[in-house]
Amino acid sequence: MDTLNRFLFDNHPIRGEITRLEQTYQAILDNHTYPVAVQTLLGELLVVTSLLTATLKFEGDIAVQLQGDGALSLAVVNGNDQQQLRGVARVNGDIADDATLKDMVGNGYIVITITPKNGERYQGIVGLEKETLIGCIENYFMQSEQLPTRLFVKTGVHNNKPMAAGILLQVLPANDNTDESFEHLSALTETITSEELLQLSTDEILYRLYNQEEVRLFETHEITFKCICSRQRCEDSLMTLPENEVDEILKEDGGNIDIHCDYCGKHYSFDAIDIAEMRSKRKVNYH
């Protein structure tokens, strides 16, 4: 099971989160043949989105999206307050296994979009001023929330399966003079190895890092892969197009429109009879 846990230091005004992802990460990589560097970046993006989602205090959705003019033109992970995640990347050229963030994205930026179920939509744009995705997201926290935040993210292979995991440390709001505590706990967390973060249980990781501290571990939240695509959504999209345009697509595609979901790989097929039924149903609903 993929999991997220929150934890709190009793003797320091600092909170933490730890997330561990295997099945969700695998689901995002399925049905795609991404270059190695893109697979790693998607793992990092998945962990970051999970940790960001856990910081939200409301019901709603979040999207963390990388855009640029490089061979990797898009990488996005969507999540919600239920820790349901999905993600996809678009690659338009060759990417070396050791490519850096800048090598892949080129001139680009990160867009973080938060959409509460009740309330106004918020969007923040983060420049790629640091060499890594993690550095850029830490910058985002300092600029938007003015809360010192550290992210420690690892990706790799465990039990012959891709895995990604991460730890977030953040100073609690309205706390001053926390620099020494934050630096101390950050230095401890910095010692975590990829093998430990990917292989040990949450309890073991916290003991390994903070056995001299008083740490409260809260309940475990399950993380799952969930795609929101459906046949009905595809129908709704087709019905927004002019009828002559849909007819032209039908003609060009041999009498069958195939809609493919990039997130989960599902295909939804519509022939001329399906289109006629959709149009008929739409006219009835209008009247």
Steps between C-alpha positions, in 0.01 A plus 500: 500500500623850415488719809531849641557583867514832681723542804575772752797580724393563859809707583521697175236712317551289188273257319580223256356268242631180350362340184590169336376411152531179301168391345401858413840566344479178298150590376629834371786331315279226351394539137791738434862459401656801668875568496672414829547866598129571440401198711711638784355849463144363502580311820625821661196691372271231640658520844495881498131508405410251772688704762349826375151350504547397862572863595159614372238568765196466276324267257616551146750430225860590428705480181877536482603556139834547328494677163783592269639518148734202540460136404282461810225748416267396782501299821204520734366324808146562622389421854225570750438507875420127488858429384379377161771570242557471125769635270636513148791640298541606138837437338583643158862405457795303632585532869822358645483280810699757698314806370448780751173685556621782276617254234151349483275802538713775343349842561206427722321535830288315753130575538332401828121519480285456812125463448290481819151350477381814678697815434711668240751327277862591566791471257866556572779510242849396602806573290763232448756695699648195669668202337249245632123467527534469878695825527239681291214375721684603817528847343124495441432447870729785598345739247132411534464390861818641654544179695844338511451161332734216406423209270700179490399282205642171372407279206628156413412132477379284789401134455557548125236774486538876465450686825504862612494641851549829675504694826380856553605715795330836556501763772156548652339839427544787747820363651812715526856411591476153351814512287711287734231230541426492129867474404552225759207287377585569136857381559369178657261440211775567246672181616223272368619274219298390199500140625368602842228729368383248242528182706440576868156544655384845609559413868851377422584812299385734777695304760807489276492879457354638822554247778627781727187707437140469617296433186124448475394293199141543381271260317594354163327625185485274196616640166345365181518551126167627370420619150183705452452415133169343395293435190260772610781757518606405148142533377473843659822609330386376159168681536681832550640473145307619192308212338676540167838473675397176675370362168831586335695320774275195458567501126876544538526228767309238303166542671632464853625767744749365751571712809803395702560602862866589549475453876375140521521370141129426457339533157146619433358425156209677326349407162236680293214330691646612835529859372141495371372375836698767686357773278147368541535486878640853501202635303256331739677654799484845340125468459 
